[in-house]
Amino acid sequence: MARSQKRQQRASQWWETHGGRLLLDRARELLPRWLTRLQPEAVLQLGQPVFWGLPPGIHHAWVLLNDGFSLPTGGYLQAYGRCDALPLASMRFDLVIVPFCLSRMADPQRTLAECWRVLRPEGHILIMDFNPGGSLNVLRRWHLWRRDRNWPWWRPFLSLGQLRGLLEEQDFTLREGRYFQYTLPGLKENAQWLELMGDRWWPAGANAYLLLAKRREAGLPPPELLWQSYLRRRRRRALASGVPATFARDKD
């Protein structure tokens, strides 16, 4: 428990470093666009980092699950607890934001299960996490090789494919996603030209990715499977009645 708290504290301090500030600045640029699109009334954010400056015109209650190391601010409602055991009632939020938390979780699936529980039907989860193909993962390996105890990210970063699998197992429907934040050694700030080039020529080399998913009721198949099943039933009825099927044939 003490070791976990020390790593949480190091993670909080890492966001004040040069690399942490660059990544956080880029995440702050992206987040308001998604809030404007989704228009949530109640938002829950897990853990670190703290996002300052909410977009104007968005009226919502924003709850920060504080792990004891995030800086408090008047823009948030504070709740103290663990990400894998949320001290919150079920179906209370339209959006759960999970910023760079899953990479330090011993059981990411349990955290996603808690997110599913507190989301309202058709609610969304917005996940930002480190990309294993980015330069930050190279830096992580270097710190591990040096046995640097001050480095907070000891667990392997979750790849986008691994996260997609975890979300599908937890009854989330994937909506969309993207890579972001491309940096080169020596840059003092994020470069727009590097972001544009990275998105086009080397998306998997970004330092982070963002993934949006929607809560699906437990036990129901994904919408695309429901649509395929509907097409099969319609085709069978048309063949049985002798009426030619004029709709597109589904892929078996």
Buried (B, 14 or more C-beta within 10 A) or exposed (E): EEEEEEBBBBBBBBBEEEBBBBBBEBBEEBBBEBBEEBEBEBBBBBBBBBBEEBEEEBEBBBBBBBBEBBEEEEEBEEBEBBBBEBEBEEEBBBBBBBBBBBBBBEEBBBBBBBBBBBBBEEBBBBBBBBBBBBBBBEBBEEBEEEEEEEBBBBBBBBBBEBBBEBBBEBBBBBEEBEBBBBBEEEEEEBBEEBBEEBBEEEBEEBBBBBBBBBBBEEEEEBEEEEEBEEBEEEBEEBEEEEEEEEEEEEEE
